[in-house]
Amino acid sequence: MGVSKSRVEDAAKARLAADIVGYALGTPSADILAEGKGAPDAVFARQVAMYLCYTGFELSLARVAVAFERDRSTVSYACHRIEDRRDEPAFDQWIESLEAMVRQAPPETAVAPHCAQP
């Protein structure tokens, strides 16, 4: 797979993670993916979305950084912040449910049954 194609796929994964987190937190995914820091609720939502890309989609920190147009150190900080909160049982359960959603997403190369050619 070429670099360009993997970047497109990583960006799609970032959008999906942002949509899932946005739905769960009531934060517009556009705010999560926006340039700049944004409001505190958008920052937290972005940290969760980046963490999901790292853990759920198993993207490297560098690939998550490119997908969210952030520095790798920003992604590392976000992942550490979320991981630290996993000591809280309710938060851990919530993150687990979001990770399950991300992991159950069909791969981009999968063809929906109604789209398959006979």
C-alpha positions in Angstrom: 0.0 0.0 0.0 1.4 3.4 -0.9 2.0 6.2 1.5 -0.8 8.3 0.0 -3.4 5.5 0.3 -2.5 4.7 3.9 -2.8 8.4 4.8 -6.2 8.5 3.3 -7.2 5.4 5.2 -5.7 6.8 8.4 -7.7 10.1 7.9 -10.9 8.0 7.4 -10.1 6.2 10.7 -9.6 9.5 12.5 -12.9 10.8 11.2 -14.7 7.6 12.3 -13.1 7.8 15.8 -14.1 11.5 16.0 -17.7 10.7 15.0 -17.9 8.0 17.6 -16.5 10.2 20.3 -18.5 13.2 19.2 -21.7 11.1 19.5 -20.7 9.8 22.9 -19.8 13.2 24.3 -22.1 15.4 22.3 -19.2 17.3 20.8 -19.4 18.0 17.0 -16.8 15.9 15.2 -15.9 19.1 13.3 -14.7 20.6 16.6 -12.7 17.5 17.3 -11.0 17.6 13.9 -10.6 21.3 13.7 -7.3 23.1 13.5 -6.1 24.7 16.6 -6.7 23.8 20.2 -10.3 24.6 20.6 -12.6 24.6 23.7 -11.8 22.2 26.6 -14.6 19.8 25.6 -13.2 19.5 22.1 -9.7 19.0 23.4 -10.8 16.1 25.7 -12.9 14.6 22.8 -9.9 14.9 20.5 -7.6 13.1 23.1 -10.1 10.3 23.3 -10.4 10.0 19.5 -6.6 9.9 19.1 -6.4 7.3 21.8 -9.0 5.2 20.0 -7.0 5.4 16.8 -3.9 4.3 18.6 -5.5 1.4 20.6 -8.5 0.4 18.5 -7.1 0.8 15.0 -3.6 0.1 16.2 -2.1 3.0 14.4 1.3 4.2 15.5 1.6 7.5 17.3 3.2 9.0 14.2 0.3 7.9 12.0 -2.3 9.2 14.4 -0.4 12.5 14.5 -0.6 12.8 10.7 -4.3 11.8 10.6 -5.2 14.5 13.1 -2.7 17.0 11.7 -1.0 17.2 15.1 2.5 16.7 16.4 3.5 13.2 17.6 4.2 14.5 21.1 0.7 15.9 21.3 -0.7 12.4 20.5 1.6 10.8 23.0 0.5 13.3 25.7 -3.2 12.6 24.8 -2.7 8.8 25.0 -1.0 9.1 28.4 -3.8 11.3 29.7 -6.5 8.8 28.6 -4.5 5.8 29.8 -4.0 7.4 33.2 -7.8 7.8 33.6 -8.4 4.2 32.9 -7.7 3.6 36.6 -11.2 4.9 37.2 -13.6 1.9 36.7 -16.4 3.9 35.1 -14.1 5.7 32.7 -12.4 2.4 31.8 -15.7 0.8 31.0 -16.7 3.7 28.9 -13.4 3.7 26.9 -13.7 -0.1 26.5 -17.2 0.4 24.9 -15.8 3.0 22.5 -12.8 0.7 21.7 -15.2 -2.1 20.9 -17.1 0.1 18.4 -13.9 1.1 16.7 -12.6 -2.5 16.5 -15.9 -3.7 15.1 -15.9 -1.2 12.3 -15.5 -3.1 9.0 -12.3 -2.5 7.1 -12.4 0.1 4.4 -11.7 -2.6 1.8 -14.8 -4.6 2.9 -17.7 -4.5 0.5 -21.2 -4.2 1.9 -23.3 -7.2 1.0 -25.8 -5.1 -0.9 -23.0 -3.6 -3.0 -21.4 -7.0 -4.1 -21.7 -8.0 -7.7 -23.3 -11.4 -8.3 
